[in-house]
Amino acid sequence: MIGEVTLDQLRVLTAVAEAGSFSAAAKRLRRVQSAVSQAIANLERQLDVAVFDRSTRVPTLTEPGKAILAAARRVAGEVDALRGLAAGIGRGLEPSVSLCVDALFPLAVLVALCREFAAAFPTVALRVDTETMSAVSARVLAGAATLGVAAPIAVAPGLERRPLAPIRMIAVVAAEHPLAQVEGPIDSARLGEHVQVVLSERGATGVPDQAVLSPRTWRVADLHTKQALLRAGLGWGNLPAAMAEDDLAAGRLVAIRPAAWAEDEHTLHLSAIHRADTILGPAHRWIVERLTTLCAGPSEPRAEAAGKRSGEVRAEAAGKRSNKARAEAAGKRSNKARAEAAGKSSRVSTDARRRGPSRGGRARSGKSEA
């Protein structure tokens, strides 16, 4: 039967394993060596397992001892986290934070925020959800999320908001799509000849579809699905610049210019939102401040470079088509020339056969017969 194991015994076990010997662990713990040895002996007796092999000059962990050491470290870590949580709560720190962001929010910024949050608040649990348009406000109003990040058109009444940096949207198509070959602004009539992939609300209510120019629309509720359909050449549509930049740079997508849209018409100014009656604790306030700072440095230069790359892709494609046309034309001329040359050669041979042997040939033939 396993006896009562104390946290002190587990910490002594960890110290011995890390220090390499009982004496070194005693120095680290500022105890006499006999106290360390006694703590390990009591632990082995209570667990009924030999944790250390003492047959060697320096005690080494047994195989069961290695497993027990790993468990001891987990237990000690959980206890430390518990103490940190209790201390934080005593200072007014929230035990958990919930955040809901719009699907348009840059993923790189979200990851950077979470990385910094883990370092700043190691004891605070974090929940992150992603929703579309009005669904973000709905979660915040319902209390399912304390903080949200949403576009102004989707911010419901009763919510406080703090503007963040703008999110620039870019109209794109796959490199092989017919619209990718069009230089300059494209009129709505031409755009209407092709499917437009639109990000829509999941439910019947909510924010109406935005920036729809084509009567032929495919609607999706997930931004990554939209990106995949655009990559596949199944239509054209808007994507956040940060989301599209890698595809643009690689030539998988090409930026296009709908003539009906101004240069900055589809720049979304997302905001951090929360209920007006919510008092934000230290961790929540930290998130709002960091969101403001992190969003202030969007990767627009990369998006602009990617846009230039789109023009290069079109130029390369046009060049390839031109080269192919020239090669085909040259091939046809070459084939025609060979055919004409072969025809001339055939006619010369036929004429020669019709004329018969030359006079010189007949003379030589006569002499030979004589």
C-alpha positions in Angstrom: 0.0 0.0 0.0 1.4 3.4 -1.0 1.8 5.8 1.9 1.4 9.5 1.9 3.9 11.2 -0.4 4.8 14.8 0.4 5.6 17.6 -2.0 9.0 18.1 -0.2 10.0 14.5 -1.0 9.2 15.1 -4.7 11.3 18.3 -4.7 14.2 16.5 -3.0 14.0 13.7 -5.6 14.2 16.3 -8.4 17.1 18.1 -6.7 19.1 14.8 -6.4 18.4 13.9 -10.0 19.4 17.3 -11.3 22.5 17.8 -9.0 23.8 14.3 -9.7 24.4 13.2 -6.1 23.0 13.4 -2.6 25.7 15.7 -1.4 25.3 18.2 -4.3 21.5 18.2 -3.7 22.1 18.9 0.0 24.1 21.9 -0.9 21.5 23.2 -3.3 18.7 22.7 -0.8 20.9 24.0 2.1 20.3 20.9 4.1 22.6 18.2 5.6 23.2 15.2 3.5 21.5 12.9 6.0 18.2 14.8 5.7 18.3 14.4 1.9 19.1 10.7 2.2 16.3 10.2 4.7 13.7 12.0 2.4 14.6 9.7 -0.5 14.5 6.6 1.7 11.0 7.6 3.0 9.8 8.2 -0.5 11.0 4.8 -1.7 9.4 3.1 1.3 6.1 4.9 0.8 6.0 4.1 -2.9 7.5 0.6 -2.4 9.8 1.2 -5.3 13.6 1.6 -5.5 14.1 5.0 -7.0 17.9 5.0 -7.0 20.4 2.3 -7.6 23.0 2.5 -4.8 25.3 -0.3 -6.0 27.4 2.2 -8.0 29.7 4.9 -6.6 27.2 7.6 -7.6 23.5 6.7 -7.1 21.7 6.5 -10.4 18.0 6.5 -11.2 16.4 3.1 -11.8 13.9 2.7 -14.7 10.9 3.0 -12.3 12.8 5.9 -10.7 12.9 7.8 -14.1 9.2 7.5 -14.5 8.6 8.6 -10.9 10.9 11.6 -11.5 8.9 12.7 -14.6 5.6 12.5 -12.5 7.3 14.4 -9.6 8.2 17.2 -12.0 4.6 17.4 -13.3 3.2 17.5 -9.8 5.6 20.2 -8.6 4.9 22.2 -11.8 1.1 22.1 -11.2 1.6 23.1 -7.5 3.7 26.1 -8.6 1.0 27.1 -11.2 -1.6 26.8 -8.5 0.3 29.1 -6.2 0.9 31.6 -9.0 -2.8 31.5 -9.9 -3.8 32.1 -6.3 -1.3 35.0 -6.0 -2.6 36.5 -9.2 -6.2 36.3 -8.1 -5.2 38.0 -4.9 -3.8 40.9 -6.9 -7.0 41.0 -9.1 -5.6 38.9 -12.0 -8.3 36.9 -13.9 -8.0 33.1 -13.9 -8.9 33.0 -17.6 -9.3 35.1 -20.6 -11.6 34.5 -23.6 -11.1 36.2 -27.0 -13.1 36.0 -30.2 -11.7 37.4 -33.4 -13.1 37.9 -36.9 -11.9 35.5 -39.5 -10.3 38.5 -41.3 -8.0 39.2 -38.4 -4.3 38.5 -39.4 -3.3 35.1 -38.1 0.4 36.2 -37.7 -0.7 39.0 -35.3 -2.9 36.5 -33.4 0.0 34.1 -32.9 2.3 36.9 -31.8 -0.3 38.0 -29.3 -0.7 34.5 -27.8 3.0 34.0 -27.6 3.5 37.2 -25.6 0.5 36.4 -23.5 1.9 33.1 -22.5 5.1 34.8 -21.3 3.3 37.6 -19.5 0.6 35.6 -17.9 1.7 31.9 -17.5 -1.0 31.1 -14.9 -4.0 32.6 -16.9 -5.9 30.2 -19.2 -6.6 31.5 -22.7 -9.5 30.7 -25.0 -9.4 31.9 -28.6 -12.4 31.5 -31.0 -12.7 32.6 -34.6 -16.1 33.7 -36.0 -17.4 35.7 -39.0 -18.9 39.2 -38.9 -21.8 39.6 -36.5 -21.1 36.2 -34.8 -18.2 37.9 -33.0 -20.5 40.5 -31.4 -23.0 37.8 -30.5 -20.4 35.8 -28.5 -19.3 38.9 -26.6 -22.9 40.0 -25.9 -23.7 36.5 -24.7 -20.7 36.4 -22.4 -19.1 33.5 -24.2 -16.1 35.8 -24.9 -15.0 38.8 -22.9 -13.2 40.4 -25.7 -13.8 40.5 -29.4 -12.2 41.8 -32.6 -14.8 42.8 -35.2 -15.4 45.1 -38.2 -17.5 48.3 -37.5 -20.4 47.1 -39.5 -20.7 44.0 -37.3 -20.4 45.8 -33.9 -23.8 45.4 -32.1 -25.3 48.1 -29.9 -24.2 47.9 -26.3 -20.6 47.2 -27.0 -17.6 49.4 -26.4 -15.0 49.4 -29.1 -11.4 50.6 -29.6 -10.2 51.0 -33.2 -7.2 48.9 -34.3 -5.1 49.1 -37.4 -6.9 48.7 -40.8 -7.0 45.5 -42.7 -6.5 46.0 -46.5 -8.5 43.7 -48.8 -7.2 42.7 -52.2 -9.3 41.3 -55.1 -7.5 38.2 -56.5 -7.9 35.4 -58.9 -5.8 32.3 -59.7 -2.9 32.9 -62.2 -4.7 30.7 -64.8 -8.0 32.4 -64.5 -9.2 34.5 -67.5 -9.4 37.7 -65.4 -5.7 37.3 -64.4 -4.7 38.3 -68.0 -6.5 41.6 -67.9 -4.4 44.7 -67.4 -5.8 47.7 -65.6 -9.3 48.3 -64.1 -11.9 45.6 -65.0 -15.5 46.8 -65.5 -18.4 45.3 -63.6 -19.8 43.8 -66.8 -16.7 41.7 -67.3 -16.5 40.7 -63.7 -20.1 39.6 -63.8 -19.2 37.0 -66.4 -17.3 35.1 -63.7 -18.2 33.6 -60.3 -17.4 35.8 -57.3 -16.6 33.9 -54.1 -18.2 35.7 -51.2 -17.7 35.3 -47.4 -21.2 35.2 -45.9 -22.9 34.9 -42.5 -23.7 31.4 -41.5 -27.3 32.3 -40.5 -30.0 34.1 -42.4 -29.8 37.1 -40.1 -26.7 39.3 -39.6 -24.6 41.6 -41.7 -25.5 41.5 -45.5 -22.9 40.3 -48.0 -20.3 43.0 -48.7 -18.7 44.1 -52.0 -20.7 41.9 -54.3 -20.3 42.9 -58.0 -21.1 39.7 -59.8 -24.6 38.2 -60.2 -22.9 34.8 -60.2 -21.8 34.2 -56.6 -20.6 31.3 -54.5 -21.0 31.8 -50.8 -18.8 30.3 -48.1 -18.7 30.8 -44.3 -15.0 30.1 -43.9 -12.1 32.3 -45.1 -9.7 29.4 -45.7 -12.3 27.7 -47.9 -12.6 30.9 -49.9 -8.9 31.1 -50.3 -8.8 27.4 -51.5 -11.5 28.0 -54.1 -9.7 31.1 -55.4 -6.5 29.2 -55.7 -8.3 26.5 -57.7 -9.4 29.1 -60.2 -13.1 28.7 -59.4 -13.8 32.4 -59.2 -12.5 35.8 -58.0 -12.9 37.6 -54.7 -11.4 39.6 -51.9 -8.8 38.3 -49.4 -7.0 40.2 -46.6 -3.6 41.4 -47.8 -1.8 39.5 -45.1 -3.5 36.3 -46.0 -3.0 36.6 -49.8 0.6 37.9 -49.8 2.3 34.5 -49.9 0.1 33.3 -52.8 0.7 36.5 -54.6 4.4 36.3 -54.2 4.5 32.7 -55.3 2.3 33.5 -58.4 -0.5 31.2 -57.3 -2.8 34.2 -57.1 -2.9 37.5 -59.1 -4.3 40.8 -57.9 -7.0 42.4 -60.1 -8.5 45.9 -60.1 -12.3 46.1 -60.2 -13.1 49.5 -61.8 -16.1 50.0 -59.4 -13.9 50.1 -56.3 -11.8 53.0 -55.1 -8.2 52.3 -54.1 -8.9 52.2 -50.4 -12.6 51.4 -50.5 -12.1 47.9 -49.1 -10.0 48.7 -46.1 -11.6 47.4 -42.9 -10.9 49.1 -39.6 -11.3 46.3 -37.1 -11.9 47.2 -33.4 -11.4 45.5 -30.1 -14.9 45.2 -28.5 -16.3 44.3 -25.1 -19.6 44.8 -23.2 -20.1 48.2 -21.7 -20.9 46.7 -18.3 -17.7 44.6 -18.2 -14.8 45.7 -16.0 -11.6 44.4 -17.6 -9.0 42.9 -15.4 -5.2 43.2 -15.9 -4.9 40.4 -18.4 -7.8 41.7 -20.6 -6.5 45.2 -20.5 -3.1 43.9 -21.5 -4.6 42.1 -24.5 -6.3 45.3 -25.7 -3.1 47.3 -25.4 -1.0 44.7 -27.2 -3.6 44.3 -30.0 -3.3 48.1 -30.6 0.5 47.9 -30.8 0.8 44.7 -32.8 -1.8 45.8 -35.3 0.0 49.0 -35.9 2.6 47.3 -38.0 0.8 45.4 -40.8 2.9 43.8 -43.5 1.7 46.1 -46.3 5.2 46.3 -47.9 5.0 42.5 -48.6 1.5 42.9 -50.0 2.6 45.7 -52.3 5.6 43.6 -53.4 3.2 40.7 -54.0 1.0 43.0 -56.1 4.0 43.9 -58.3 4.7 40.2 -58.5 1.1 39.8 -59.9 2.0 42.1 -62.8 5.2 40.1 -63.4 3.2 36.9 -63.5 0.8 38.3 -66.1 3.8 39.5 -68.1 5.5 36.1 -67.9 2.4 34.4 -68.9 1.9 36.8 -71.8 5.6 36.2 -72.8 5.2 32.5 -72.6 2.1 32.6 -74.9 4.0 34.9 -77.3 7.0 32.6 -77.3 4.8 29.6 -77.8 3.0 31.3 -80.7 6.3 32.2 -82.3 7.6 28.7 -81.9 4.4 27.2 -83.4 4.6 29.7 -86.3 8.3 28.9 -86.8 7.5 25.2 -86.7 4.8 25.5 -89.3 7.1 27.5 -91.6 9.9 24.9 -91.1 7.5 22.1 -91.9 6.2 23.9 -94.9 9.7 24.5 -96.1 10.7 20.9 -95.6 7.6 19.8 -97.4 8.3 22.2 -100.3 11.9 21.1 -100.5 10.9 17.4 -100.4 8.3 18.1 -103.2 10.9 19.8 -105.4 13.3 16.9 -104.9 10.6 14.4 -105.8 9.8 16.3 -108.9 13.4 16.6 -110.0 13.9 12.8 -109.5 10.7 12.1 -111.5 11.7 14.4 -114.3 15.1 12.7 -114.4 13.6 9.3 -114.7 11.3 10.4 -117.5 14.2 11.9 -119.6 16.1 8.6 -119.3 19.9 8.3 -119.1 22.2 11.0 -120.5 24.1 10.8 -123.8 27.3 10.1 -121.9 25.6 7.4 -120.0 24.3 5.7 -123.3 27.9 5.9 -124.8 29.4 4.2 -121.9 26.7 1.6 -121.9 27.3 0.9 -125.6 31.0 0.4 -125.2 30.4 -2.0 -122.4 28.0 -4.1 -124.4 30.4 -4.2 -127.3 
